[in-house]
Amino acid sequence: MVCKHYTNKLISLLKAKTMKKSVLTFIGIIWLSAAISSMAIDQSPKAVEKWFKSLPQRHEKVTKLHFYFHRLGGSAATIAKANTATPNSFGLTVMRDDPLTVGPDISSARIGYAQGMSSTVSLEEVVLVDYFTLSFTDGSTLAVLGSNAIFHQYRELPIVGGTGAYRLARGVITFQTYFFNPTTREASIQADGLVFHY
């Protein structure tokens, strides 16, 4: 009888602790969501104008970036192609929406998308001209435009602008192929960037 009494008390106590833990977890998730949404940059015209007026008081920052993007079969669509066979698929233009992740595995945390176009522009080797926006989950963007010789170990492309946390951005981003499947033409690419911004 005494053992049953203590067992019931212990079960009640555990239920209360589990409920308390669940409530605390829920409150933590709500707080984290609010904190993340408050980090988003106000991009309304008045906020942008106010930001530019405060520019003389701002100091330029340098941000180092490291992430991966994934060129998947389903993340690209052909929008232009030569009428005849050409070396290195010359003239092929594709629209891209490639996921950006923290790690090299596609299942790692998603931080945004590389959205834009790539065109093959060389008859001698496989060279793309990439023009795309790195769209991050906080609403900030970086604009990238440059030549990408995809079979070179390192490819450096210029960062020509940005929005949100990267307003007035300029810098460079270096690509290095982490994984490439020649059959499916899917790839994971390591990206390392240095960005000047305010």
C-alpha positions in Angstrom: 0.0 0.0 0.0 2.8 2.4 0.9 4.7 1.4 -2.2 1.7 2.1 -4.4 1.2 5.5 -2.7 4.8 6.5 -3.5 4.6 5.1 -7.0 1.5 7.2 -7.7 3.3 10.3 -6.2 6.3 9.6 -8.4 4.2 9.3 -11.5 2.4 12.5 -10.7 5.7 14.3 -10.1 7.1 13.0 -13.4 4.0 14.0 -15.3 4.3 17.5 -13.8 8.0 17.7 -14.7 7.3 16.5 -18.2 4.6 19.0 -18.7 6.8 21.7 -17.3 9.6 20.7 -19.7 7.1 20.7 -22.6 5.9 24.2 -21.7 9.5 25.5 -21.3 10.4 24.0 -24.7 7.4 25.6 -26.3 8.2 29.0 -24.8 11.8 28.6 -26.0 10.6 27.9 -29.5 8.3 30.9 -29.5 11.1 33.1 -28.1 13.6 31.8 -30.7 11.1 32.4 -33.6 10.5 36.0 -32.3 14.2 36.6 -32.1 14.9 35.4 -35.6 12.0 37.4 -37.1 13.3 40.5 -35.3 16.7 40.0 -36.9 15.2 40.5 -40.4 16.2 43.9 -42.0 13.3 46.3 -42.6 13.4 46.9 -46.4 10.6 49.4 -46.7 11.4 52.5 -48.7 11.4 54.7 -45.6 13.7 52.3 -43.7 16.1 52.2 -46.6 16.2 56.0 -46.9 16.8 56.3 -43.1 19.6 53.7 -43.4 21.3 55.7 -46.3 21.0 58.9 -44.3 22.9 57.3 -41.4 25.6 55.9 -43.8 28.2 58.6 -43.0 28.2 57.4 -39.4 28.5 53.8 -40.3 31.7 51.8 -40.6 32.4 49.3 -43.3 32.5 45.7 -42.1 34.0 42.6 -43.6 32.1 39.3 -43.3 33.6 35.9 -44.1 31.1 33.4 -45.5 31.4 29.6 -45.7 28.5 27.4 -47.0 27.6 24.9 -49.7 25.2 25.0 -52.6 23.8 22.1 -54.4 23.2 21.9 -58.2 20.5 19.3 -58.3 18.7 17.8 -61.4 15.4 19.3 -60.3 16.8 22.7 -59.4 17.6 23.8 -63.0 15.5 24.3 -66.1 16.9 24.8 -69.6 15.7 28.1 -71.1 17.9 28.3 -74.2 19.9 25.8 -76.2 21.8 26.0 -79.6 19.9 24.6 -82.6 22.9 22.4 -83.5 25.4 20.4 -81.6 28.2 22.6 -80.2 31.4 21.9 -78.2 30.9 22.0 -74.5 27.2 22.7 -74.8 28.0 26.2 -76.0 25.0 28.5 -75.7 23.1 26.4 -73.2 21.4 28.6 -70.6 19.7 27.3 -67.5 17.6 28.9 -64.8 18.7 27.8 -61.3 17.2 27.6 -57.8 19.9 25.8 -55.9 19.6 25.2 -52.2 22.3 26.7 -49.9 23.2 24.7 -46.8 25.6 25.0 -43.8 27.3 21.7 -44.6 28.2 19.7 -47.7 25.2 17.3 -47.2 21.9 18.4 -48.8 20.1 17.5 -45.6 22.2 19.9 -43.5 20.6 23.2 -42.3 19.2 25.3 -45.2 20.3 28.9 -45.2 18.8 30.0 -48.5 19.0 29.6 -52.3 21.2 30.6 -55.2 18.6 31.8 -57.7 19.5 32.9 -61.3 21.0 31.7 -64.5 24.1 30.0 -65.9 25.2 30.1 -69.6 28.0 28.1 -71.2 30.2 30.6 -73.0 33.3 28.9 -74.2 34.0 26.7 -77.2 37.3 25.5 -75.8 36.4 24.4 -72.2 33.4 24.2 -70.0 33.0 27.8 -68.7 29.8 29.2 -67.4 28.8 32.8 -66.9 26.9 32.7 -63.6 24.6 35.5 -62.7 22.5 34.8 -59.6 21.4 36.1 -56.3 22.3 34.4 -53.0 19.0 34.7 -51.2 19.4 34.0 -47.5 16.6 33.0 -45.1 16.8 36.4 -43.2 15.8 38.2 -46.5 19.3 39.5 -47.2 20.9 38.9 -50.6 24.2 39.0 -52.4 24.5 39.4 -56.2 27.1 37.3 -57.9 28.2 37.8 -61.6 31.2 36.2 -63.2 33.0 33.5 -65.2 33.0 30.0 -63.7 35.4 27.5 -65.3 33.7 24.6 -63.5 36.5 22.0 -63.9 39.2 24.3 -62.4 39.9 23.6 -58.7 39.1 27.1 -57.6 36.8 29.6 -59.3 36.7 33.2 -58.0 33.6 35.3 -58.9 32.9 38.9 -57.9 30.1 39.9 -55.5 28.7 43.0 -57.1 26.0 44.1 -54.6 23.6 43.1 -51.8 20.6 43.9 -49.8 19.4 43.7 -46.2 22.3 42.9 -44.0 24.6 43.2 -47.0 23.7 46.6 -48.4 26.3 48.1 -50.7 28.2 44.8 -50.7 31.2 44.1 -52.8 33.7 41.3 -52.5 34.7 37.9 -53.9 33.4 34.4 -53.6 35.5 31.3 -54.4 33.9 28.1 -55.5 35.4 24.6 -55.1 33.6 21.5 -56.2 33.0 19.2 -53.3 31.1 16.5 -55.1 30.2 16.0 -58.8 28.2 13.1 -60.4 28.9 13.2 -64.2 25.9 10.9 -64.9 23.3 13.0 -63.2 25.3 16.3 -63.5 24.5 17.0 -59.8 27.1 18.8 -57.7 27.8 20.1 -54.2 30.0 23.2 -54.3 31.8 24.7 -51.4 31.6 28.5 -51.3 33.9 30.8 -49.4 33.4 34.5 -49.6 34.8 37.8 -48.2 32.3 40.6 -48.3 32.7 44.3 -47.6 29.4 45.9 -46.5 27.9 48.4 -44.1 
